[in-house]
Amino acid sequence: MKDHFFIFILILAATAAISFLYAIWRGRNDEQKLRSIIESSPIPTFVISTEHRILYWNKALEELSGIKASRVVGTDEQWRAFYTSPRSCLSDLILKHNIANASSLYSGKVAKSKLLDDAFEVTEFFPDMGEKGKWFRITAASVHDSRGNIFGAMETLEDLTDQKTAQEELLKRTKLESLGTFADGVAKDFDSLLTAILRNVFLAKISANEEDKILENGLAVAERASLQAKELAHRLITFAQGGYPVKKIEKLDGIIREAVEKTLKESNVTANLTISQDLWPSEVDAKQIRQVIENLVTNAREAMPDGGVVDVIAQNVTTGTNIRKLGEGNYVRLIIRDQGIGIPRENLSRIFDPYFTTKEKRERGGIGLGLAICDSIVKYHNGLISVESTVGQGSSFFIYLEAAVKNGT
């Protein structure tokens, strides 16, 4: 009897040991499966423990952040995925049961997921990521073991930058078209009225007594203001109708020189022209491209009220896929660079919006239409206009126009 009992105890112990070893094997196997799933995911992902230590940091996140998993796994430096200094991430707030504090950390609205309990998401802009910042939809959720206990939290990043850019471009184009329709009618009526005003100012000037200097000066001021207003009306008409260029193949060097010389004539700003001798021709509306150059050089001149030099560079470039929103091919690149006051970083994304201006005095050309017109014209030429600027150092505008050549010849 004792032998049977002893055998039973041995079998029971062996069963318990096998069950324990199986549980360990299964746990490790599950962990390996989880690791494989996270590692193979194309979505940048990290997982942290309840102690806020990084358990997993997948390859997609390594590519996005430039930070290797070996550098951060085991640390509480998950903030390095997004930020330049320590702070809580969405996954940290979930583990702390402190989602209510999210509004102080994120400018976007943190919302509960419609698909999962214990999951939250937020769309946020990160200005320090990429060349010009990136938009991400961040989703974070608690992670449970087989018994339902929380052992950590997972956070993923979905890059929405291209989607946001497309939405902004569509919204901007819709605004431009609506504003253009309105501006066309108003500007034409305004131009007709100004023509009548100028005609009567001219008659009053030639009829005024030569000794009546006050009247003469007043009429001269009225004439200048009317001419400036008339030019504004012409800009509005161009803005409304100039979106559809009448293009033909042109040599750009003459257009560039003419526009720069005209704009800087009798100015304390000089031009440093560097134009490639073999500059490729381009299929453009010469009048519209001349207007773009004049607007940008005018801005450069106004950014240097005490005088200076504006660099104007025209060169041939062949692009791959490294320039966003620009197809692969041959382009003429025009760079207009000043050494002026520069543009604050927070304004760079808005400078091509209609009626946005950083100029304190709403003088001639300072109503915020110039760059909107440039942007519209270049886009209708299937080109690209962009800007780089540093406050106190100056601004550089880049224009890409399709070259009328093939294979660089």
Secondary structure in CASP SS format (residue, H / E / C, confidence):
PFRMAT SS
TARGET T0000
AUTHOR 0000-0000-0000
METHOD secondary structure of the structure
MODEL  1
M C 1.00
K H 1.00
D H 1.00
H H 1.00
F H 1.00
F H 1.00
I H 1.00
F H 1.00
I H 1.00
L H 1.00
I H 1.00
L H 1.00
A H 1.00
A H 1.00
T H 1.00
A H 1.00
A H 1.00
I H 1.00
S H 1.00
F H 1.00
L H 1.00
Y H 1.00
A H 1.00
I H 1.00
W H 1.00
R H 1.00
G H 1.00
R H 1.00
N H 1.00
D H 1.00
E H 1.00
Q H 1.00
K H 1.00
L H 1.00
R H 1.00
S H 1.00
I H 1.00
I H 1.00
E H 1.00
S H 1.00
S C 1.00
P C 1.00
I C 1.00
P C 1.00
T E 1.00
F E 1.00
V E 1.00
I E 1.00
S E 1.00
T C 1.00
E C 1.00
H C 1.00
R C 1.00
I E 1.00
L E 1.00
Y E 1.00
W E 1.00
N C 1.00
K H 1.00
A H 1.00
L H 1.00
E H 1.00
E H 1.00
L H 1.00
S H 1.00
G C 1.00
I C 1.00
K C 1.00
A H 1.00
S H 1.00
R H 1.00
V H 1.00
V C 1.00
G C 1.00
T C 1.00
D C 1.00
E C 1.00
Q H 1.00
W H 1.00
R H 1.00
A H 1.00
F C 1.00
Y C 1.00
T C 1.00
S C 1.00
P C 1.00
R C 1.00
S C 1.00
C C 1.00
L H 1.00
S H 1.00
D H 1.00
L H 1.00
I H 1.00
L H 1.00
K C 1.00
H C 1.00
N C 1.00
I H 1.00
A H 1.00
N H 1.00
A H 1.00
S H 1.00
S H 1.00
L C 1.00
Y C 1.00
S C 1.00
G C 1.00
K C 1.00
V C 1.00
A E 1.00
K E 1.00
S C 1.00
K C 1.00
L C 1.00
L C 1.00
D C 1.00
D C 1.00
A E 1.00
F E 1.00
E E 1.00
V E 1.00
T E 1.00
E E 1.00
F E 1.00
F E 1.00
P C 1.00
D C 1.00
M C 1.00
G C 1.00
E C 1.00
K C 1.00
G C 1.00
K E 1.00
W E 1.00
F E 1.00
R E 1.00
I E 1.00
T E 1.00
A E 1.00
A E 1.00
S E 1.00
V E 1.00
H E 1.00
D C 1.00
S C 1.00
R C 1.00
G C 1.00
N C 1.00
I E 1.00
F E 1.00
G E 1.00
A E 1.00
M E 1.00
E E 1.00
T E 1.00
L E 1.00
E E 1.00
D E 1.00
L C 1.00
T H 1.00
D H 1.00
Q H 1.00
K H 1.00
T H 1.00
A H 1.00
Q H 1.00
E H 1.00
E H 1.00
L H 1.00
L H 1.00
K H 1.00
R H 1.00
T H 1.00
K H 1.00
L H 1.00
E H 1.00
S H 1.00
L H 1.00
G H 1.00
T H 1.00
F H 1.00
A H 1.00
D H 1.00
G H 1.00
V H 1.00
A H 1.00
K H 1.00
D H 1.00
F H 1.00
D H 1.00
S H 1.00
L H 1.00
L H 1.00
T H 1.00
A H 1.00
I H 1.00
L H 1.00
R H 1.00
N H 1.00
V H 1.00
F H 1.00
L H 1.00
A H 1.00
K H 1.00
I H 1.00
S H 1.00
A C 1.00
N C 1.00
E C 1.00
E C 1.00
D C 1.00
K H 1.00
I H 1.00
L H 1.00
E H 1.00
N H 1.00
G H 1.00
L H 1.00
A H 1.00
V H 1.00
A H 1.00
E H 1.00
R H 1.00
A H 1.00
S H 1.00
L H 1.00
Q H 1.00
A H 1.00
K H 1.00
E H 1.00
L H 1.00
A H 1.00
H H 1.00
R H 1.00
L H 1.00
I H 1.00
T H 1.00
F H 1.00
A H 1.00
Q H 1.00
G C 1.00
G C 1.00
Y C 1.00
P C 1.00
V C 1.00
K C 1.00
K E 1.00
I E 1.00
E E 1.00
K C 1.00
L H 1.00
D H 1.00
G H 1.00
I H 1.00
I H 1.00
R H 1.00
E H 1.00
A H 1.00
V H 1.00
E H 1.00
K H 1.00
T H 1.00
L H 1.00
K C 1.00
E C 1.00
S C 1.00
N C 1.00
V E 1.00
T E 1.00
A E 1.00
N E 1.00
L E 1.00
T E 1.00
I E 1.00
S C 1.00
Q C 1.00
D C 1.00
L C 1.00
W C 1.00
P C 1.00
S E 1.00
E E 1.00
V E 1.00
D C 1.00
A H 1.00
K H 1.00
Q H 1.00
I H 1.00
R H 1.00
Q H 1.00
V H 1.00
I H 1.00
E H 1.00
N H 1.00
L H 1.00
V H 1.00
T H 1.00
N H 1.00
A H 1.00
R H 1.00
E H 1.00
A C 1.00
M C 1.00
P C 1.00
D C 1.00
G C 1.00
G E 1.00
V E 1.00
V E 1.00
D E 1.00
V E 1.00
I E 1.00
A E 1.00
Q E 1.00
N E 1.00
V E 1.00
T E 1.00
T E 1.00
G C 1.00
T C 1.00
N C 1.00
I C 1.00
R C 1.00
K C 1.00
L C 1.00
G C 1.00
E C 1.00
G E 1.00
N E 1.00
Y E 1.00
V E 1.00
R E 1.00
L E 1.00
I E 1.00
I E 1.00
R E 1.00
D C 1.00
Q C 1.00
G C 1.00
I C 1.00
G C 1.00
I C 1.00
P C 1.00
R H 1.00
E H 1.00
N H 1.00
L C 1.00
S C 1.00
R C 1.00
I C 1.00
F C 1.00
D C 1.00
P C 1.00
Y C 1.00
F C 1.00
T C 1.00
T C 1.00
K C 1.00
E C 1.00
K C 1.00
R C 1.00
E C 1.00
R C 1.00
G C 1.00
G C 1.00
I C 1.00
G C 1.00
L C 1.00
G H 1.00
L H 1.00
A H 1.00
I H 1.00
C H 1.00
D H 1.00
S H 1.00
I H 1.00
V H 1.00
K H 1.00
Y H 1.00
H C 1.00
N C 1.00
G C 1.00
L E 1.00
I E 1.00
S E 1.00
V E 1.00
E E 1.00
S E 1.00
T E 1.00
V C 1.00
G C 1.00
Q C 1.00
G E 1.00
S E 1.00
S E 1.00
F E 1.00
F E 1.00
I E 1.00
Y E 1.00
L E 1.00
E E 1.00
A E 1.00
A C 1.00
V C 1.00
K C 1.00
N C 1.00
G C 1.00
T C 1.00
END
